[in-house]
Amino acid sequence: MSTHSSSTGALDANNQELVTEAQGLLDRLSHSKLGEEAKILAAKLRDGVETLKTKSAEAVEVVKAKSAEAQKQVKVGVEKTEEAIKDHPWTAVGVAVGVGVVIGLLIRRD
């Protein structure tokens, strides 16, 4: 879960930095003595930055929701596995031994 949090945090921080830099540039363009066309372009860019902010926030929320759902599914899988091991401990031991033998044979095979 911390990897997910740090990843989305880094994504959000990068997007915030990009938006801040773009807004600063647009403010300088708007206050400079440029022609009307440049001011129109700056306004369009400002709209684009706002769209980027909105889409970025939406994407972060989607990633968080998908991550939370995946974590729930993993937790359910772990609980079912633990329950199966408790219900059938000798079967679990047999499977573990079998997997160990197969891995040992594959490693030894060279």
GUKE-268947 format. One record per residue: x, y, z of N, C-alpha, C, CB in turn; residue number from 1; residue in three letters. Coordinates in Angstrom, 3 decimals, m for minus. Glycine has a CB too. Example, Ala and Ser with C-alpha at 12.3 -4.5 7.8 and 13.67 -1.06 7.14 Angstrom:
BEGIN
PT       n_c1       n_c2       n_c3      ca_c1      ca_c2      ca_c3       c_c1       c_c2       c_c3      cb_c1      cb_c2      cb_c3   resi   resn
PT     13.190     m5.690      7.800     12.300     m4.500      7.800     13.200     m3.300      7.800     11.308     m4.473      9.046      1    ALA
PT     12.850     m2.250      7.080     13.670     m1.060      7.140     12.900      0.030      7.870     14.084     m0.598      5.725      2    SER
This chain:
BEGIN
PT       n_c1       n_c2       n_c3      ca_c1      ca_c2      ca_c3       c_c1       c_c2       c_c3      cb_c1      cb_c2      cb_c3   resi   resn
PT      0.817     m1.195      0.000      0.000      0.000      0.000      0.861      1.260      0.000     m0.930     m0.003      1.200      1    MET
PT      1.999      1.233      0.671      2.855      2.415      0.691      3.458      2.683     m0.673      3.958      2.254      1.721      2    SER
PT      3.728      1.637     m1.451      4.249      1.838     m2.803      3.224      2.560     m3.645      4.628      0.499     m3.455      3    THR
PT      1.959      2.152     m3.517      0.875      2.804     m4.249      0.773      4.265     m3.838     m0.465      2.081     m4.004      4    HIS
PT      0.811      4.520     m2.545      0.686      5.889     m2.049      1.835      6.756     m2.531      0.628      5.900     m0.527      5    SER
PT      3.048      6.211     m2.484      4.189      7.010     m2.919      4.151      7.236     m4.422      5.501      6.332     m2.521      6    SER
PT      3.666      6.254     m5.189      3.586      6.416     m6.644      2.576      7.482     m7.019      3.219      5.092     m7.314      7    SER
PT      1.388      7.406     m6.430      0.374      8.414     m6.756      0.778      9.767     m6.199     m1.004      8.004     m6.205      8    THR
PT      1.471      9.781     m5.074      1.953     11.040     m4.519      2.974     11.688     m5.430      2.552     10.819     m3.145      9    GLY
PT      3.877     10.883     m5.980      4.887     11.406     m6.903      4.236     11.904     m8.180      5.934     10.332     m7.228     10    ALA
PT      3.249     11.145     m8.682      2.521     11.562     m9.880      1.822     12.887     m9.632      1.499     10.489    m10.302     11    LEU
PT      1.156     12.992     m8.508      0.440     14.223     m8.178      1.420     15.377     m8.000     m0.400     14.035     m6.902     12    ASP
PT      2.550     15.143     m7.361      3.547     16.199     m7.162      4.117     16.654     m8.501      4.682     15.710     m6.239     13    ALA
PT      4.401     15.704     m9.403      4.914     16.071    m10.725      3.886     16.888    m11.494      5.297     14.816    m11.525     14    ASN
PT      2.630     16.480    m11.432      1.577     17.221    m12.123      1.412     18.612    m11.527      0.251     16.459    m12.056     15    ASN
PT      1.471     18.714    m10.216      1.338     20.016     m9.561      2.480     20.938     m9.980      1.313     19.853     m8.025     16    GLN
PT      3.684     20.399    m10.047      4.843     21.198    m10.457      4.671     21.679    m11.893      6.149     20.382    m10.316     17    GLU
PT      4.231     20.790    m12.771      4.001     21.147    m14.165      2.937     22.236    m14.275      3.584     19.911    m14.973     18    LEU
PT      1.852     22.076    m13.556      0.766     23.053    m13.596      1.239     24.401    m13.059     m0.445     22.550    m12.786     19    VAL
PT      1.989     24.388    m11.974      2.496     25.640    m11.392      3.406     26.366    m12.369      3.250     25.361    m10.083     20    THR
PT      4.307     25.624    m13.016      5.210     26.233    m13.994      4.424     26.792    m15.185      6.252     25.202    m14.477     21    GLU
PT      3.437     26.031    m15.660      2.630     26.483    m16.797      1.832     27.730    m16.429      1.680     25.364    m17.267     22    ALA
PT      1.273     27.757    m15.225      0.505     28.929    m14.812      1.401     30.157    m14.678     m0.211     28.655    m13.489     23    GLN
PT      2.606     29.971    m14.165      3.550     31.084    m14.071      3.906     31.632    m15.437      4.809     30.649    m13.348     24    GLY
PT      4.156     30.734    m16.385      4.468     31.154    m17.745      3.289     31.893    m18.362      4.850     29.946    m18.607     25    LEU
PT      2.099     31.375    m18.165      0.906     32.022    m18.720      0.671     33.394    m18.104     m0.321     31.144    m18.502     26    LEU
PT      0.927     33.518    m16.824      0.779     34.825    m16.171      1.763     35.839    m16.755      0.993     34.696    m14.648     27    ASP
PT      3.009     35.397    m16.992      3.999     36.303    m17.588      3.584     36.694    m19.008      5.399     35.642    m17.604     28    ARG
PT      3.042     35.712    m19.758      2.585     36.014    m21.113      1.426     37.000    m21.091      2.170     34.730    m21.837     29    LEU
PT      0.516     36.815    m20.160     m0.662     37.672    m20.093     m0.294     39.106    m19.722     m1.660     37.115    m19.088     30    SER
PT      0.724     39.269    m18.911      1.097     40.604    m18.449      2.125     41.281    m19.356      1.642     40.521    m17.045     31    HIS
PT      2.649     40.556    m20.307      3.635     41.157    m21.197      2.924     41.974    m22.271      4.531     40.070    m21.840     32    SER
PT      3.698     42.693    m23.019      3.148     43.561    m24.050      3.114     42.825    m25.384      3.972     44.860    m24.167     33    LYS
PT      2.403     41.722    m25.385      2.286     40.940    m26.605      1.010     41.327    m27.331      2.303     39.429    m26.298     34    LEU
PT      0.921     40.881    m28.538     m0.250     41.184    m29.342     m1.471     40.396    m28.882      0.034     40.895    m30.800     35    GLY
PT     m2.576     40.729    m29.491     m3.854     40.098    m29.145     m3.833     38.590    m29.413     m4.994     40.749    m29.934     36    GLU
PT     m3.167     38.160    m30.483     m3.095     36.732    m30.810     m2.376     35.951    m29.711     m2.379     36.526    m32.154     37    GLU
PT     m1.312     36.532    m29.173     m0.575     35.864    m28.102     m1.437     35.753    m26.850      0.727     36.620    m27.787     38    ALA
PT     m2.235     36.772    m26.591     m3.118     36.725    m25.418     m4.200     35.658    m25.607     m3.768     38.111    m25.168     39    LYS
PT     m4.688     35.501    m26.826     m5.677     34.454    m27.113     m5.033     33.085    m26.914     m6.238     34.593    m28.566     40    ILE
PT     m3.809     32.943    m27.405     m3.091     31.679    m27.237     m2.874     31.395    m25.751     m1.734     31.713    m27.987     41    LEU
PT     m2.500     32.415    m25.002     m2.297     32.235    m23.560     m3.592     31.791    m22.883     m1.783     33.542    m22.920     42    ALA
PT     m4.711     32.338    m23.294     m6.006     31.945    m22.717     m6.319     30.487    m23.049     m7.139     32.866    m23.240     43    ALA
PT     m6.025     30.076    m24.288     m6.251     28.684    m24.683     m5.346     27.746    m23.875     m5.998     28.502    m26.202     44    LYS
PT     m4.096     28.169    m23.695     m3.169     27.361    m22.898     m3.643     27.259    m21.449     m1.752     27.961    m22.951     45    LEU
PT     m4.156     28.340    m20.924     m4.671     28.340    m19.552     m5.826     27.335    m19.429     m5.142     29.770    m19.141     46    ARG
PT     m6.700     27.307    m20.449     m7.792     26.326    m20.453     m7.229     24.903    m20.495     m8.737     26.566    m21.659     47    ASP
PT     m6.184     24.720    m21.290     m5.547     23.405    m21.371     m4.948     22.973    m20.048     m4.475     23.411    m22.431     48    GLY
PT     m4.350     23.919    m19.341     m3.772     23.618    m18.030     m4.876     23.225    m17.054     m2.975     24.833    m17.488     49    VAL
PT     m5.978     23.920    m17.090     m7.109     23.577    m16.213     m7.640     22.188    m16.541     m8.241     24.621    m16.348     50    GLU
PT     m7.717     21.868    m17.825     m8.164     20.534    m18.231     m7.181     19.485    m17.726     m8.308     20.443    m19.773     51    THR
PT     m5.886     19.769    m17.856     m4.857     18.853    m17.365     m5.015     18.618    m15.870     m3.456     19.402    m17.668     52    LEU
PT     m5.245     19.677    m15.113     m5.430     19.538    m13.670     m6.622     18.637    m13.364     m5.623     20.915    m13.016     53    LYS
PT     m7.721     18.852    m14.057     m8.932     18.067    m13.822     m8.709     16.600    m14.187    m10.108     18.641    m14.629     54    THR
PT     m8.173     16.362    m15.375     m7.949     14.990    m15.828     m6.937     14.275    m14.935     m7.466     14.981    m17.284     55    LYS
PT     m5.930     14.995    m14.507     m4.916     14.406    m13.639     m5.533     13.984    m12.310     m3.764     15.396    m13.404     56    SER
PT     m6.342     14.842    m11.736     m7.004     14.514    m10.470     m7.924     13.309    m10.644     m7.805     15.726     m9.946     57    ALA
PT     m8.633     13.270    m11.765     m9.516     12.129    m12.040     m8.713     10.846    m12.181    m10.340     12.375    m13.312     58    GLU
PT     m7.586     10.910    m12.879     m6.748      9.725    m13.077     m6.199      9.210    m11.749     m5.593     10.042    m14.035     59    ALA
PT     m5.788     10.113    m10.883     m5.273      9.717     m9.571     m6.371      9.017     m8.780     m4.739     10.948     m8.791     60    VAL
PT     m7.582      9.524     m8.837     m8.701      8.900     m8.118     m9.014      7.514     m8.677     m9.952      9.790     m8.196     61    GLU
PT     m8.957      7.357     m9.992     m9.202      6.049    m10.607     m8.140      5.054    m10.163     m9.221      6.161    m12.147     62    VAL
PT     m6.872      5.480    m10.167     m5.781      4.601     m9.738     m5.969      4.203     m8.279     m4.412      5.293     m9.935     63    VAL
PT     m6.347      5.144     m7.438     m6.576      4.830     m6.022     m7.708      3.818     m5.863     m6.900      6.111     m5.233     64    LYS
PT     m8.793      4.006     m6.604     m9.935      3.092     m6.510     m9.558      1.690     m6.989    m11.120      3.628     m7.330     65    ALA
PT     m8.856      1.607     m8.123     m8.435      0.305     m8.656     m7.474     m0.381     m7.687     m7.767      0.472    m10.045     66    LYS
PT     m6.581      0.381     m7.094     m5.628     m0.176     m6.143     m6.346     m0.711     m4.906     m4.594      0.882     m5.741     67    SER
PT     m7.308      0.033     m4.426     m8.069     m0.410     m3.253     m8.824     m1.705     m3.564     m9.057      0.693     m2.797     68    ALA
PT     m9.405     m1.792     m4.755    m10.125     m3.004     m5.153     m9.168     m4.186     m5.270    m10.860     m2.782     m6.488     69    GLU
PT     m8.004     m3.971     m5.847     m7.012     m5.045     m5.971     m6.549     m5.513     m4.594     m5.805     m4.573     m6.804     70    ALA
PT     m6.366     m4.579     m3.678     m5.955     m4.944     m2.321     m7.030     m5.791     m1.640     m5.664     m3.681     m1.486     71    GLN
PT     m8.290     m5.451     m1.850     m9.381     m6.249     m1.278     m9.372     m7.659     m1.844    m10.741     m5.582     m1.548     72    LYS
PT     m9.171     m7.769     m3.162     m9.151     m9.088     m3.794     m7.976     m9.924     m3.297     m9.084     m8.947     m5.314     73    GLN
PT     m6.823     m9.314     m3.126     m5.660    m10.035     m2.614     m5.926    m10.503     m1.187     m4.395     m9.144     m2.665     74    VAL
PT     m6.522     m9.641     m0.392     m6.823     m9.996      0.998     m7.779    m11.182      1.054     m7.427     m8.793      1.747     75    LYS
PT     m8.803    m11.186      0.211     m9.748    m12.300      0.164     m9.025    m13.578     m0.248    m10.909    m11.995     m0.814     76    VAL
PT     m8.144    m13.479     m1.248     m7.376    m14.639     m1.694     m6.491    m15.201     m0.594     m6.530    m14.272     m2.888     77    GLY
PT     m5.842    m14.327      0.156     m4.984    m14.757      1.260     m5.822    m15.446      2.332     m4.219    m13.554      1.862     78    VAL
PT     m6.978    m14.859      2.650     m7.848    m15.458      3.669     m8.334    m16.840      3.239     m9.051    m14.545      3.948     79    GLU
PT     m8.698    m16.992      1.972     m9.147    m18.297      1.475     m8.009    m19.317      1.500     m9.702    m18.163      0.047     80    LYS
PT     m6.807    m18.864      1.146     m5.651    m19.760      1.184     m5.360    m20.205      2.607     m4.419    m19.075      0.583     81    THR
PT     m5.376    m19.275      3.535     m5.139    m19.613      4.940     m6.199    m20.592      5.447     m5.133    m18.338      5.807     82    GLU
PT     m7.439    m20.374      5.065     m8.530    m21.264      5.483     m8.335    m22.669      4.907     m9.896    m20.691      5.036     83    GLU
PT     m7.945    m22.749      3.635     m7.716    m24.055      3.013     m6.558    m24.784      3.698     m7.426    m23.890      1.506     84    ALA
PT     m5.517    m24.060      4.062     m4.373    m24.674      4.744     m4.792    m25.178      6.120     m3.204    m23.666      4.873     85    ILE
PT     m5.599    m24.402      6.845     m6.068    m24.838      8.161     m6.979    m26.049      8.054     m6.799    m23.704      8.867     86    LYS
PT     m7.824    m26.079      7.015     m8.758    m27.192      6.841     m8.056    m28.466      6.374     m9.842    m26.810      5.848     87    ASP
PT     m6.988    m28.318      5.599     m6.296    m29.474      5.014     m4.778    m29.295      5.147     m6.695    m29.657      3.517     88    HIS
PT     m4.258    m29.382      6.366     m2.831    m29.105      6.565     m1.915    m30.104      5.856     m2.518    m29.103      8.040     89    PRO
PT     m2.269    m31.378      5.833     m1.404    m32.372      5.197     m1.382    m32.207      3.683     m1.863    m33.782      5.559     90    TRP
PT     m2.474    m31.820      3.127     m2.499    m31.542      1.687     m1.572    m30.368      1.375     m3.949    m31.238      1.205     91    THR
PT     m1.634    m29.350      2.232     m0.778    m28.178      2.043      0.694    m28.561      2.139     m1.111    m27.095      3.081     92    ALA
PT      1.025    m29.433      3.094      2.408    m29.883      3.241      2.827    m30.665      1.997      2.574    m30.753      4.518     93    VAL
PT      1.945    m31.529      1.501      2.246    m32.307      0.300      2.483    m31.423     m0.915      1.120    m33.274      0.012     94    GLY
PT      1.652    m30.423     m1.065      1.814    m29.497     m2.198      3.130    m28.746     m2.066      0.628    m28.496     m2.273     95    VAL
PT      3.452    m28.289     m0.863      4.701    m27.556     m0.648      5.911    m28.437     m0.958      4.779    m27.040      0.801     96    ALA
PT      5.853    m29.702     m0.537      6.958    m30.618     m0.818      7.067    m30.846     m2.326      6.760    m31.967     m0.074     97    VAL
PT      5.946    m31.054     m2.977      5.949    m31.260     m4.426      6.530    m30.072     m5.172      4.543    m31.529     m4.916     98    GLY
PT      6.135    m28.883     m4.786      6.662    m27.678     m5.430      8.162    m27.566     m5.174      5.928    m26.412     m4.914     99    VAL
PT      8.575    m27.884     m3.959     10.004    m27.846     m3.629     10.809    m28.825     m4.465     10.210    m28.144     m2.157    100    GLY
PT     10.267    m30.037     m4.667     10.958    m31.039     m5.487     11.080    m30.556     m6.925     10.214    m32.390     m5.442    101    VAL
PT     10.000    m30.018     m7.474     10.030    m29.529     m8.858     11.043    m28.399     m9.002      8.629    m29.046     m9.297    102    VAL
PT     11.053    m27.460     m8.091     12.011    m26.357     m8.151     13.435    m26.891     m8.022     11.722    m25.319     m7.040    103    ILE
PT     13.630    m27.844     m7.119     14.960    m28.442     m6.951     15.431    m29.125     m8.229     14.948    m29.449     m5.799    104    GLY
PT     14.535    m29.852     m8.866     14.899    m30.519    m10.124     15.227    m29.512    m11.227     13.760    m31.436    m10.583    105    LEU
PT     14.473    m28.447    m11.288     14.732    m27.430    m12.307     16.063    m26.723    m12.072     13.599    m26.408    m12.330    106    LEU
PT     16.381    m26.461    m10.833     17.646    m25.791    m10.514     18.820    m26.722    m10.793     17.665    m25.332     m9.036    107    ILE
PT     18.670    m27.976    m10.450     19.734    m28.955    m10.605     19.987    m29.310    m12.059     19.405    m30.197     m9.830    108    ARG
PT     18.990    m29.112    m12.898     19.017    m29.543    m14.294     20.124    m28.888    m15.115     17.694    m29.254    m14.932    109    ARG
PT     20.439    m27.645    m14.862     21.470    m26.886    m15.597     21.393    m27.235    m17.022     22.876    m27.155    m15.068    110    ASP
